[in-house]
């Protein structure tokens, strides 16, 4: 198994389902990153953990990842949104379920 595969397996094992109330503290700290459904959450976490700036910048430019906004938080609160989440310190990466 390659190093990347090992990191992917590790991060995959650290994913969890969370609801908005469990993310509020992280949002308040400004560390919640939204990941679109088109991307694999764990693949993104691997790139973040490896500080793959080129790939991260591409996703940011394409709007496939972004920091959660106040409008997102309000919508998530209103809808009691559930997420698939993983920590790639210092970030908490989330996808809506």
N, C-alpha and C positions, 0 to 999 in steps of 0.2 A: 504494500500500500504506500502510495506517495505521501509526502508531507502534507500537500494540499488535501488529499483524501482524508488524512487523519484529522486535520483541522475541521473539515466539513463534517465528519462524523461527530466530533466533539461538540461543535456548535449545534448540529441537528439534535443531539441529545439534550441540549439546554433550552430548546424551544418550549414554549408553553402557551396555552390559551389564557388570555386575560380579558377582563372587561374594563370599561373606561375608568371605573373607580380605582382599579389597581394601577392605572397609568397616570393618574392625575398628578401625583408627586413628581414623577419623572418629567411630565409636561411642564410643570412649574419650574423645574430646573433647566428647561430648554434643551433637553437631550433626546426628545422623541423624533425619530425620522420615519416618515411614511414611505412605504415601498408599494408600488403598484402591483396589481395582481398578475401582470404580465411577466414579472421577474420572480425568480426563486428567492425566497427570503434568506435561506441559508447561503446561497451563492453570494448574495449581496453582503451578508455578514462576514463571509470569508474575505471578500475584497476590502471591506472596512477594517477588519482585523489586520490585514496585510498592508494597509495603507496604500492600496492600488489607486493612486491619485488620478491617473488617466481614465480608468474605468468609472470611478466615482464621479469625476467631472463630466464624463459623457452622460451618465444617468441623470445628473443634476441638470445639464443642458437640455436633455430630452424630456425633463419633467417626470422621469420614472422614479426618482426619489426626491424628497424634499423635507424640510423641517416642518413639523406640525405647527399650524397657526392657531390664533385665537378662534377663528371661524371654524376650523376643524374641531377644536375642543368643544365648542358650543354644539355643533352637530352631533358629535359623539355623545355628549351629555344628554341631549334631547332624545337620541335614538338608543341609548344604553348599548352602544356598539361593543361587539366582541372582536378580539384581535388574536392573531397568531403573532407571537413576539419572541425576540431573542436579543440578548445583550452582546454587543461588540463594543466593549468599554472604550470611551465613556458613553456611547450611544445606546439607545433602546430602539431597535428597528421593529416596526409594526406593519402588519397587513390586516386590513379589515376582513372579517370572515363573512 
